[in-house]
Structure formats: C-alpha cells, structure tokens
Amino acid sequence: MQYELKKGKSKSEIVVFPNADHGFHAGYRAQFNKPASEEAWQKLQDWFEKNGAI
C-alpha cells in the first residue's frame, strides 16, 4: 500500500505501530497502548501542521 501511495500525488502517509493492536488509541479499551497512542497523536498533529490542516 505504501508503494502505491507514493506513486500518486497524495500527501497521505501510512504509519504502522507493530506493537499496537487495533483500537490502541482508545483509552477505554483493553488494547489501549499509551506510548503508541502518544506517538500517533504527535505524528497526526505534525502531519496536520505540515499540510496546512491546522
């Protein structure tokens, strides 16, 4: 998927957190992974700023 995404003009990025299960960002779920959640949130904020979303 990353290869195909890079071939296009999209500014989207795919980030994989190998030690985080589905739902890792939801603090109310058993799968919550605080370190991965914090890293993902920062990456999202950085992407928004870089691409003019905030």
MOLIN-V278459 format. One record per helix or strand of 3 or more residues. SS is the DSSP state (2 for helix, 1 for strand). FROM is the first residue (numbers start at 1). LEN is the number of residues. Records with the same first field share a line. If there is no record, write none. Layout:
BEGIN
SS = FROM-LEN, FROM-LEN
END
This chain:
BEGIN
2 = 2-6, 34-17
END
